[in-house]
Amino acid sequence: MIPINMTREEKVKIIERIKTYFEEEHSEAMGNLAAEQLLDFMIKEVGPYMYNRAVYDARQLVNERFAQLDEDLYTLERPTRNR
């Protein structure tokens, strides 16, 4: 699988969200290192499932749009006379 790359700024924001979540939901403080390790684990273990689901959803959307485009093209056809 293609590795998930993010900017340092994105990673810092997510780490802060993880720390906030653990503080609010579990009343536990989590340091930057632990939050970063959890994020890395989630990316490695859960990331492929989420990525595959996103690809599946995108494929469904493209298929639906293509079907609609195909229907639209049929409506553009003009009647012809049989001679």
MIZA-101704 format. One record per atom (N, C-alpha, C, O): x negated, y negated, z; atom name. Coordinates in Angstrom, 1 decimal, m for minus. Layout:
residues N
[[X,Y,Z],CA]
...
***
This chain:
residues 83
[[m0.8,1.2,0.0],N]
[[0.0,0.0,0.0],CA]
[[m0.9,m1.2,0.0],C]
[[m2.0,m1.2,0.5],O]
[[m0.4,m2.3,m0.6],N]
[[m1.1,m3.6,m0.6],CA]
[[m1.1,m4.1,0.8],C]
[[0.0,m4.2,1.5],O]
[[m2.2,m4.5,1.3],N]
[[m2.3,m5.0,2.7],CA]
[[m1.5,m6.4,2.8],C]
[[m1.5,m7.2,1.8],O]
[[m0.9,m6.5,3.9],N]
[[m0.1,m7.8,4.2],CA]
[[m1.1,m8.8,4.6],C]
[[m1.7,m8.7,5.7],O]
[[m1.3,m9.8,3.9],N]
[[m2.2,m10.9,4.2],CA]
[[m1.3,m12.2,4.6],C]
[[m0.3,m12.5,4.0],O]
[[m1.8,m12.8,5.7],N]
[[m1.1,m14.0,6.1],CA]
[[m2.2,m15.0,6.5],C]
[[m3.3,m14.7,6.8],O]
[[m1.8,m16.3,6.4],N]
[[m2.7,m17.3,6.8],CA]
[[m2.9,m17.3,8.3],C]
[[m2.1,m16.7,9.0],O]
[[m4.0,m17.9,8.8],N]
[[m4.3,m17.9,10.2],CA]
[[m3.1,m18.7,10.9],C]
[[m2.7,m18.3,12.0],O]
[[m2.6,m19.7,10.3],N]
[[m1.5,m20.5,10.9],CA]
[[m0.3,m19.6,11.0],C]
[[0.4,m19.7,12.1],O]
[[0.0,m18.8,10.0],N]
[[1.2,m17.9,10.1],CA]
[[1.0,m16.9,11.3],C]
[[1.9,m16.7,12.1],O]
[[m0.2,m16.4,11.4],N]
[[m0.5,m15.4,12.4],CA]
[[m0.3,m16.0,13.8],C]
[[0.2,m15.4,14.7],O]
[[m0.9,m17.2,13.9],N]
[[m0.8,m17.9,15.2],CA]
[[0.7,m18.2,15.6],C]
[[1.1,m18.0,16.8],O]
[[1.5,m18.6,14.7],N]
[[2.9,m18.8,14.9],CA]
[[3.6,m17.5,15.4],C]
[[4.4,m17.5,16.3],O]
[[3.3,m16.4,14.7],N]
[[3.9,m15.1,15.0],CA]
[[3.5,m14.7,16.4],C]
[[4.3,m14.1,17.2],O]
[[2.2,m14.8,16.7],N]
[[1.7,m14.5,18.0],CA]
[[2.4,m15.2,19.1],C]
[[2.7,m14.7,20.1],O]
[[2.6,m16.5,18.9],N]
[[3.3,m17.3,19.9],CA]
[[4.8,m16.8,20.0],C]
[[5.3,m16.8,21.1],O]
[[5.4,m16.4,18.9],N]
[[6.8,m15.9,19.0],CA]
[[6.8,m14.6,19.8],C]
[[7.7,m14.3,20.6],O]
[[5.8,m13.7,19.6],N]
[[5.7,m12.5,20.4],CA]
[[5.5,m12.8,21.8],C]
[[6.2,m12.2,22.7],O]
[[4.7,m13.7,22.2],N]
[[4.4,m14.0,23.6],CA]
[[5.7,m14.6,24.2],C]
[[6.0,m14.2,25.4],O]
[[6.4,m15.4,23.5],N]
[[7.7,m16.0,24.0],CA]
[[8.7,m14.9,24.2],C]
[[9.4,m14.9,25.2],O]
[[8.8,m14.0,23.2],N]
[[9.8,m12.9,23.3],CA]
[[9.5,m12.1,24.6],C]
[[10.4,m11.8,25.4],O]
[[8.3,m11.7,24.8],N]
[[8.0,m10.9,26.0],CA]
[[8.2,m11.6,27.3],C]
[[8.7,m11.1,28.3],O]
[[8.0,m12.9,27.3],N]
[[8.2,m13.7,28.5],CA]
[[9.7,m13.8,28.7],C]
[[10.2,m13.7,29.9],O]
[[10.5,m14.1,27.7],N]
[[12.0,m14.3,27.9],CA]
[[12.7,m13.0,28.1],C]
[[13.6,m13.0,28.9],O]
[[12.4,m12.0,27.4],N]
[[13.1,m10.7,27.4],CA]
[[12.6,m9.7,28.5],C]
[[13.4,m8.9,29.0],O]
[[11.4,m9.8,28.8],N]
[[10.8,m8.8,29.7],CA]
[[10.2,m9.5,31.0],C]
[[9.7,m8.8,31.9],O]
[[10.2,m10.8,31.0],N]
[[9.6,m11.5,32.1],CA]
[[8.2,m11.1,32.4],C]
[[7.7,m11.0,33.5],O]
[[7.5,m10.9,31.3],N]
[[6.1,m10.5,31.3],CA]
[[5.2,m11.4,30.5],C]
[[5.6,m11.8,29.3],O]
[[4.1,m11.8,31.0],N]
[[3.2,m12.7,30.3],CA]
[[2.3,m11.8,29.4],C]
[[1.9,m10.7,29.8],O]
[[2.1,m12.3,28.2],N]
[[1.3,m11.5,27.3],CA]
[[0.2,m12.5,26.7],C]
[[0.5,m13.6,26.3],O]
[[m1.0,m12.1,26.7],N]
[[m2.1,m12.9,26.2],CA]
[[m2.2,m12.9,24.7],C]
[[m1.5,m12.1,24.1],O]
[[m3.0,m13.8,24.2],N]
[[m3.2,m13.8,22.7],CA]
[[m3.7,m12.5,22.2],C]
[[m3.2,m12.1,21.1],O]
[[m4.7,m11.9,22.8],N]
[[m5.3,m10.7,22.3],CA]
[[m4.3,m9.6,22.2],C]
[[m4.2,m8.9,21.2],O]
[[m3.5,m9.4,23.3],N]
[[m2.5,m8.3,23.3],CA]
[[m1.4,m8.6,22.2],C]
[[m1.0,m7.7,21.6],O]
[[m1.0,m9.8,22.1],N]
[[0.0,m10.2,21.1],CA]
[[m0.5,m9.9,19.7],C]
[[0.2,m9.5,18.8],O]
[[m1.8,m10.3,19.5],N]
[[m2.4,m10.1,18.1],CA]
[[m2.5,m8.6,17.8],C]
[[m2.3,m8.2,16.7],O]
[[m2.9,m7.8,18.8],N]
[[m3.0,m6.4,18.6],CA]
[[m1.7,m5.8,18.3],C]
[[m1.5,m4.9,17.5],O]
[[m0.6,m6.2,19.0],N]
[[0.7,m5.7,18.8],CA]
[[1.2,m6.1,17.4],C]
[[1.7,m5.3,16.6],O]
[[0.9,m7.3,16.9],N]
[[1.2,m7.8,15.6],CA]
[[0.5,m6.9,14.6],C]
[[1.1,m6.4,13.6],O]
[[m0.8,m6.7,14.8],N]
[[m1.6,m5.8,13.8],CA]
[[m1.0,m4.4,13.7],C]
[[m0.9,m3.8,12.7],O]
[[m0.6,m3.9,14.9],N]
[[0.0,m2.5,14.9],CA]
[[1.3,m2.5,14.2],C]
[[1.5,m1.6,13.4],O]
[[2.1,m3.5,14.4],N]
[[3.4,m3.6,13.7],CA]
[[3.3,m3.7,12.2],C]
[[4.0,m3.1,11.5],O]
[[2.3,m4.5,11.8],N]
[[2.1,m4.7,10.4],CA]
[[1.6,m3.4,9.8],C]
[[2.1,m3.0,8.7],O]
[[0.8,m2.7,10.5],N]
[[0.2,m1.4,10.0],CA]
[[1.3,m0.3,10.0],C]
[[1.4,0.4,9.0],O]
[[2.1,m0.2,11.0],N]
[[3.0,0.9,11.2],CA]
[[4.4,0.7,10.7],C]
[[5.0,1.5,10.0],O]
[[4.9,m0.5,10.9],N]
[[6.3,m0.9,10.5],CA]
[[6.3,m1.6,9.1],C]
[[7.3,m1.5,8.4],O]
[[5.2,m2.3,8.8],N]
[[5.1,m3.1,7.6],CA]
[[5.5,m2.3,6.3],C]
[[6.3,m2.8,5.5],O]
[[4.9,m1.1,6.1],N]
[[5.3,m0.4,4.9],CA]
[[6.8,m0.1,4.8],C]
[[7.3,m0.1,3.7],O]
[[7.5,0.2,5.9],N]
[[8.9,0.5,5.8],CA]
[[9.7,m0.8,5.4],C]
[[10.6,m0.8,4.6],O]
[[9.3,m1.9,6.0],N]
[[9.9,m3.2,5.7],CA]
[[9.6,m3.6,4.3],C]
[[10.5,m4.1,3.6],O]
[[8.4,m3.4,3.8],N]
[[8.0,m3.7,2.5],CA]
[[8.9,m2.9,1.5],C]
[[9.4,m3.4,0.5],O]
[[8.9,m1.6,1.7],N]
[[9.7,m0.7,0.8],CA]
[[11.2,m1.1,0.8],C]
[[11.8,m1.0,m0.2],O]
[[11.7,m1.5,2.0],N]
[[13.1,m1.9,2.0],CA]
[[13.3,m3.2,1.2],C]
[[14.3,m3.3,0.5],O]
[[12.4,m4.1,1.3],N]
[[12.4,m5.3,0.5],CA]
[[12.4,m5.0,m1.0],C]
[[13.1,m5.6,m1.8],O]
[[11.5,m4.1,m1.4],N]
[[11.4,m3.7,m2.8],CA]
[[12.7,m3.1,m3.3],C]
[[13.2,m3.4,m4.3],O]
[[13.3,m2.2,m2.4],N]
[[14.6,m1.6,m2.8],CA]
[[15.7,m2.6,m2.9],C]
[[16.4,m2.6,m3.9],O]
[[15.7,m3.6,m2.0],N]
[[16.7,m4.7,m2.1],CA]
[[16.5,m5.5,m3.3],C]
[[17.5,m5.9,m4.0],O]
[[15.3,m5.8,m3.6],N]
[[15.0,m6.6,m4.8],CA]
[[15.4,m5.8,m6.1],C]
[[16.0,m6.4,m7.0],O]
[[15.1,m4.5,m6.1],N]
[[15.5,m3.7,m7.2],CA]
[[17.0,m3.7,m7.4],C]
[[17.5,m3.8,m8.5],O]
[[17.8,m3.6,m6.3],N]
[[19.2,m3.6,m6.4],CA]
[[19.7,m5.0,m7.0],C]
[[20.6,m5.0,m7.8],O]
[[19.1,m6.0,m6.5],N]
[[19.5,m7.4,m7.0],CA]
[[19.3,m7.5,m8.5],C]
[[20.1,m8.0,m9.2],O]
[[18.1,m7.1,m8.9],N]
[[17.7,m7.2,m10.3],CA]
[[18.7,m6.4,m11.1],C]
[[19.1,m6.8,m12.2],O]
[[19.0,m5.2,m10.7],N]
[[19.9,m4.3,m11.4],CA]
[[21.3,m4.9,m11.5],C]
[[21.9,m4.9,m12.6],O]
[[21.8,m5.5,m10.4],N]
[[23.1,m6.2,m10.5],CA]
[[23.1,m7.4,m11.4],C]
[[24.0,m7.6,m12.2],O]
[[22.0,m8.2,m11.4],N]
[[21.9,m9.3,m12.3],CA]
[[21.8,m8.9,m13.7],C]
[[22.4,m9.5,m14.6],O]
[[21.0,m7.8,m14.0],N]
[[20.9,m7.3,m15.3],CA]
[[22.3,m6.8,m15.9],C]
[[22.6,m7.1,m17.0],O]
[[23.0,m6.1,m15.0],N]
[[24.3,m5.6,m15.4],CA]
[[25.2,m6.8,m15.8],C]
[[26.0,m6.8,m16.8],O]
[[25.2,m7.9,m15.0],N]
[[26.0,m9.1,m15.3],CA]
[[25.5,m9.7,m16.6],C]
[[26.4,m10.2,m17.4],O]
[[24.2,m9.8,m16.8],N]
[[23.7,m10.4,m18.0],CA]
[[24.1,m9.6,m19.2],C]
[[24.5,m10.1,m20.3],O]
[[24.1,m8.2,m19.1],N]
[[24.5,m7.4,m20.2],CA]
[[26.0,m7.6,m20.5],C]
[[26.4,m7.7,m21.7],O]
[[26.9,m7.8,m19.5],N]
[[28.3,m8.1,m19.7],CA]
[[28.4,m9.4,m20.4],C]
[[29.2,m9.6,m21.3],O]
[[27.7,m10.4,m19.9],N]
[[27.7,m11.8,m20.5],CA]
[[27.3,m11.7,m22.0],C]
[[27.9,m12.4,m22.8],O]
[[26.4,m10.9,m22.3],N]
[[25.9,m10.8,m23.7],CA]
[[27.0,m10.2,m24.6],C]
[[27.2,m10.6,m25.7],O]
[[27.7,m9.2,m24.1],N]
[[28.8,m8.6,m24.8],CA]
[[29.9,m9.6,m25.1],C]
[[30.6,m9.6,m26.2],O]
[[30.2,m10.5,m24.2],N]
[[31.2,m11.5,m24.4],CA]
[[30.8,m12.5,m25.5],C]
[[31.7,m13.2,m26.0],O]
[[29.6,m12.6,m25.8],N]
[[29.1,m13.5,m26.9],CA]
[[29.3,m13.0,m28.3],C]
[[29.2,m13.7,m29.3],O]
[[29.5,m11.7,m28.3],N]
[[29.7,m11.1,m29.7],CA]
[[30.9,m11.6,m30.3],C]
[[31.9,m11.9,m29.7],O]
[[30.8,m11.8,m31.7],N]
[[31.9,m12.3,m32.5],CA]
[[32.6,m11.1,m33.2],C]
[[31.9,m10.2,m33.6],O]
[[33.9,m11.2,m33.4],N]
[[34.5,m10.1,m34.1],CA]
[[34.1,m10.1,m35.6],C]
[[33.8,m11.2,m36.2],O]
[[34.1,m9.0,m36.2],N]
[[33.7,m8.8,m37.6],CA]
[[34.9,m8.2,m38.3],C]
[[35.7,m7.4,m37.7],O]
[[35.0,m8.5,m39.6],N]
[[36.0,m7.9,m40.4],CA]
[[35.5,m6.7,m41.1],C]
[[34.4,m6.6,m41.6],O]
[[36.4,m5.6,m41.1],N]
[[36.0,m4.4,m41.9],CA]
[[36.5,m4.7,m43.3],C]
[[37.6,m5.1,m43.5],O]
[[35.6,m4.4,m44.3],N]
[[36.0,m4.6,m45.7],CA]
[[36.2,m3.3,m46.4],C]
[[36.5,m3.3,m47.6],O]
***
